[in-house]
Amino acid sequence: MGRLISLRHPTLRKTAALGLAAIAFLGCTGFQMSGPQSTLLTEGPVARMQTDLFYLTLWVTLFIFVAVGGVLAYAQIKFRAKPGDDDTPPDQSHGHPLIEIGLIVGSTLLLVIIAIPTVKGIAYQEDTPDRENALVVRVTGYQWWFKFEYPELGLVTANEMVIPTNRPIHLELRTIDVIHSFWVPRLAGKKDLMPNRANHMWLQADQPGYYWAQCAEYCGESHANMKFRVVSLDPTDFEAWTKRQLADARTVDATAAPASGAQPAAGTVVRDAGASFDVSPLAHWQAMQVEPAAGSEDAALIARGHELFKTKSCNACHAVKGHDAMGNIGPDLTHFGSRTTVAAAMLDNTSANLHLWLTDPNGVKPGNIMWKQGYVGYNIQLTSADVDALVAYLLSLK
């Protein structure tokens, strides 16, 4: 059959052209894979092991591709049809014992090269090292957000998991509804959260950083909008963060003078001016932990927002420690103002984005529970003034 194949065949020419175009495209783009969710830029031991295994598999399969492709190209060139040739096939290697045994042994060795580190890697990622010193975080998936509980520390947060550096983090994975998948690309691979089944994994961050993460298992209408963040801090900063989280929600004195036209003092957060992750996401997160300067907020507006939070039944679903709100259906909002994202990391935490989220939650994240059970179920109606007050109140929660 080799003599019947010609490099002048239209299909072969099209395939070769597509291959050259793909190579040229990749060459022009510089093989850029440096995005915030790149699995090739690793900053933790689990992700590093998985990336090393990926590269090993890549090089082995690339060798197979080159070897098989080279033999195929050699056969096509050497035995291509020439004018005047008959249809007699060339000599065949089928039935040659040495060739067939050599191919079997070679293939087996290549599989072993991949299999041994794969088995070791599976065991490595399943067994949390230094288990007694590891920090336990219980992760619970909801449609469509993540709850993070620290049972040893007695605190709860949502959509932003804060961890200490250079310490194993043992994650207990649970789901309240359907299958979700926990994935922090730069720190560790994916692991499913299964209904009625306990699952676990571990990760560790080598240095302070801010990491994008996402649910990687289709879980409903807003699966693509189920994101979260992981923030790693050095142990001293992590301890300080823990103390702040254990405290009740910040309360602004309602009798203070309105901050009409007041400007925040130097060093405080200006939430709608330059609130971006582009320069330094971790520095931005750290800035969000700073309490606004005295007199930079409208205390009366915040007090009205606090009252609306109760009268509009927001406290039926959300918890705000110290503010008479003990709901457990939605995310805990005790220190919401110190988070960098809104709507499970869909939006940056700015007053404009929070206003959009409270005005049209279904438009931002279709099918979310706040819309279906809150706005529709409780028939919640908010005026623009109501939203302004709620935004001021929520952003004051440090």
N, C-alpha and C positions, 0 to 999 in steps of 0.2 A: 504493500500500500504506500510505502515511502516514495516510490517513483511517481505516484499520482498526485502528490502534494507539490504545489508550486508557490513560490513566494510572490508570484504575480497575481495570486487569487485575491479578489476584491475584499473578502472578509479578513484575510490576513493583513492586507494593507490598512484597512480601517482600524483593526486592533492595534497595529503598530503605531498608527497615528495618534490614537487615543492614549496609548501608553506614553509616548513622547510628550504629548500635551500635559498629561498629569505630572510627569517629572518636571517639566518646565514650570508649571504652576507652583509646585512645591518649592522649587528652587527660587522662584521670584519672591515667594512669601517668606522665605528664610526658615521654613519649618517652625513657625512661631507657635509654641504651646506653653506660654507663660502666663495665662490668665489666672484669676484668683481660685479657680477650681481645677487647675492643672494637676494631674496625677504624677507628672514627671518632675515637679519641683517639690521635694519632700522635706519636711521639717520635724519628723518624728521617726522612731525606730520601726514601727509597724509599717508605715508607708514606705520607708526606705527598703525594708525587706521585700515588700511586694513589688516595688519598682525594679529592684535588682532581679527578681524572678521574672518579671516581664521582659527585661532586656536579655536575660539568658534565653528565654523562649524565642524572643525575636531573632537573636543571632543564629540559633539552631535552625529555626524555620527558614531564615534567609539563606543559610547554607544549603538547605534542601531545595529551596526554590532555584538558587543559582545552579546547583548541580543538575537537577532535573531539566531546568530550562536550557542549560548549556548543552546537554545531551540531545534534547529535542531540536535546538537550533542547528547543532552539528548534523543531525540526521536529515533535517530539512534541506540544508545546503548541499551536503554530500550526495544525497540520493534524490535530489530534485529531478523532475522530469525534464528531459532534454529532447530536442528535435530528433526524430528517428529512433528513439528508444522504444522497445516493446513493453508489454505489460508484465514481464516476468519480475516477481518481487525479489529483492536482494536476500542474501543469506540472513537467516533469523537466529537469534540467540536463545529462543525458547527451548527449554529442555537441556540447557547447558548447566550441569550441577554446580560448578564452581561459581558461576555468575549468580545463580539463584540463591545459593547459600550465602554468598557474600552480601547480596542485597538484604537478605533477612537479618544477618548478623549486624550489618551496618545500621539498619532501621531500628533494631532492638537497642543498640548502644545509644543511639540518639534519643530514644524514648527514656532510657535509664538516666541519661544526662539531665533531662527535664524532670523526671519523676522524683528523684532523690531530694533535690532542694524544694520541690513542691510539697512533698510530705512533711519535711522539716518545717517549712513555712507555715503549713496548716497547724501543726502542733504549736509553733511559736505564737501565732496570733490568737490561739484559743486559750492559752495558759497565762494569766496575768502574772508577771514577775513581781517578786517582793510583795506578795499578797497582803501581808500584815501592815505594810506601810502605804499600800495603795489607797487612794481616795475613792470612795464609792459614790457614784452618781446614778440615780434611778431615772431613766429616760422613759417618758410615756408619750406615745404618739396619739394625736387627735386629728380629726379632719377640720382644719389643716394647720396644725401648729404643734410645737414640742414643749412639754413640761419637764423641767429639770429639778429633781429633789436631791438634797444632800442629807441623807439620814443621819450621818455622824455629826453634822453641823447644825441640823435642825432648821434649815432654810429651804425655801422654794423660789424658783424663778422661772421665766418662760422665754423661749426663743433665742436667748443668749446664754450659753453655758460658759462660765468662767472657771478656769483650772490653773493650778500652779505648774510651773515649768519643772522639768527633770524629775517628775514624780509620776509613777504609773496611775492611770485613771481607770478604774474598773467600772464599766457601764453595765447596769442591769436594764435590759431592754424589754419594754412592755408596750402594749397598745390597748386603747380603750374601745376601739371599734374594728377597723379593717387592718390588713397588712400594710405596714409602712417599712421604710428602709432608712437606716441611719448612715450617713455618708459625709465624712470630712476629708475630702480628697488629699489634702497635704499632710494629714496626720494618720489616716487609716482607711482601709477599704470599706465596702458596704456590708451591712449586717441587717437582716430583717427583724422587724418587731411583729411577732406572730400572735394572733388571738388565742387565748387560753394556753399559752406556752411561754415559759420563761426562757429568755435568751440572753446572751452576754457577749461582750467583747472588751478590749482594752486599747488604750492609746496613750501617747505621751508626747508632749511638746518639748523640743530641745531648747527653745528660747522664747522670750516674750513675743507675742504676735497676735494678729487678728485674722481669723480664718473663715472663709465662706463655706457653707455646708448646705445640704439639701436632702430631702426625702428622695430616694432613688427607686421607689416601687410605686407603680400606678395605684392610686388610692382614691380616685374619684374626680369630680369635676375640676377642682382646683389643685390637683396633684402638683402641677408645675409651679404653683405658687406657695408650696410648703417648703419654706427655706428656714435657715437659722444661722447663727454665728457662734463661733468658739473663740474665746479670748483667753490667752495664756499670759499669766503674770508671774513675776519672780515671787518667791514665797512670802516676802515681807509685804508686797503690794497685795497679794492674795489674802493675807490675814487681815489687812486693813479693809479690803472689799467685803470680807465675811462679816466683820463687825458692823459695817454700814448696812448690810443686808438684813442682819438680825434685828436692827432697830425698827421701830414703828415708822410708818410713812411720815414724811416731813409735813408739818402744819404751818401755814402762813398766818400770821396775826391778822385777823379780819378787820381790826380797828386801825391798821396802819394806813397812812395816806395813800391814795391812788398814785400809781407811777405814771400818770399821764405825761407823755413826752420825755420821761426819764430815760437815760441811756445807761446800759450796763457798765459797771466799772471795768477797768482793764483786767484782763485775765479771766473774765467770766464768759459764758457761752452766748454767742449771738446766733440763735438757732436758724435764722433764715438768711444769714450772710456768710457764705463760704462754708456752710455745713456740708462738707464733702469728704469722701473717703479717699480721694485721688492722691493726696500728698502723703498722708500717713494715717491709715485707718486706726492703728492703735493709739496714736496721739489724740485723734478725734474722740475715741472712746474715753480716754482718760479725761479729756476736757468736759465730756458730758457728766462726769461724776462730781464736778464742782458745783456747789450750790450758788444760785444767783446772788449777787450782792444785795445788801439791804437797800430797799427803796427802788429796786429795778423791776419790781412786779406790781401788778394791779391787784392788791389784796382783796378788794371788794369783788372783783370779777372772779377771782379764784374761789372765794367763799360762795358765790352764786353757783359756780360750777360744781363745787362739793355738794351743795344742796340738790342740784339737778341730778347728780350722780345717784342720789338716793331716790328722789321722786320719780325719775324715769326708769327705775328698776334695774339700773346698771349693776347695783350691788347684789342682785339676785344671781348673777353669773360670775362676777369678778370679786376677788378679795383685795382689800387694801387694809393692811394691818394697822390697827389703831384708829381707823376711820369708820367703824361700824359697817364694814363690808366683808362678808365671809363666803361669798359664792365660790363654787369650785368647778363650774362648767367651762368657763373661759380662763384665759391666762391670769395669773396673779399680777396685779398692777401696783403693788406696794411701792416699788421704786422704779416705776415706768419712766419717769423723767430722766433717769440715768442711762437708759438704753439708747442704742444708736439706730434702731429700726422700728418700724411700725408694721402691723399686719403680717407677723411671722416673716420678717426680713424682706417684705415686698417693697417697702419704701423707706427712705431715710427718715429719721425721727425729727422732722421739722414741724413747725406749727401749720404751715401750708399743707403738708402731706397728711398730718393728723386731721386737719379740717376736711380734707377730701375723704379720708377713711370714714370719719363719723357721718359725713353727709351722704356718701354712697358706698357703703361697704360691699354691696353686691356687685357694683361695677369694678371695684378694685380686686375682689376675690370672689368670683361667682359661686353661689351655693353655700357660703359660710354660715356657721351656726348663729353668729351674732345677728345676721340678717334674717334668717329663717325663724329662729326661736325668739329673738329679741325684737327686732323692728317689726316683723310681721306678726309673730305670736303675741307680743305684748302691745302691739299697735303703737309703737313708739314714734312720736312725731317731734321733730326738732326744728326750731327756727334757726336762722343764721346766727342770731344773738345767743341762742342756747348753745350752739356748736362752739362759738367763740369762748363762752364761759367754761365749757367742758374741756376745751383745748388748754386754756390757761390752768385749770385745775390739774389735769393729767401731767402737764409738763412741769408742774411744781413738785411732783412726787419724786423726790430725790432719795 
